[in-house]
């Protein structure tokens, strides 16, 4: 099964956040849980009941079956679906962040919100989603964009002017990343 | 009369359906500090790379002192009391234990005008305290006033 993503949850170890793990570890898990029909695993997401990942996993669950003493296989889906999982997780976090901080002006309080930090921790996977949300909903995404990309394409005269900062970031995304935005 | 959504009102303990009204659509083009300063195309905050700050206005050691300097740069002076005074307009700077949170502008009617955060609507509220409290913008740390020069609707 090429381009397969397998999501597992570990019912006895629920305090670990969901993470992407290595191909080697993925294959070792596949061996451990005796799923010989899965021969080409690209990624295994170790999922548990941490709020965001587990919600995502449950939404995409196709079946749950016990496949070993420590692991439950939650879902099997293709690589395109991994992008869907990322998008769903991002949208959940972004919605919570907008709701909790949209009425706040102090920048340090906006960027220290837990959901914002989780989005930054998604790294470049979150970049196109942040830009899309910035265009659609606005918001103080600029520190996250700076941290994730290491870039600062905003000219001095645009500093603090959201309309101009958005234009600068969208231009950068088109030219440097080839995004259609 | 349009009010903030119930969800947004829950973020401000003192807001009720009867003490405020929405006066603009939501937008992220400006924040409360800029709105009280008289501009609606920039987010103002001192010492932040992706925020604007007027050239020539000193950035003080504390954010509150910086905001006082900001409004002083356009003629406001520190004042006592938020009651309407003939011939004056006022700004109120809010904060809590972590620092400044908000600024509101007094209208000629005696009501106050606030841009709610970076993303929400502008509202008119009947007292400064309507957007104070916790949850909310805390308390008024400083009132400033200047002779009213602009014509208002």
Interface residues (C-beta under 8 A of the other chain):
Chain A: X98 X99 X101 X102 X103 X104 X105 X106 X107 X109 X110 X137 X138 X139 X140 X142 X143 X146 X152 X154 X159 X160 X161 X162 X163 X165
Chain B: X7 X8 X11 X12 X26 X27 X28 X29 X31 X32 X33 X41 X42 X43 X44 X45 X48 X49 X50 X51 X52 X53 X98 X99 X100 X101 X102 X115 X116 X117 X118 X119 X120
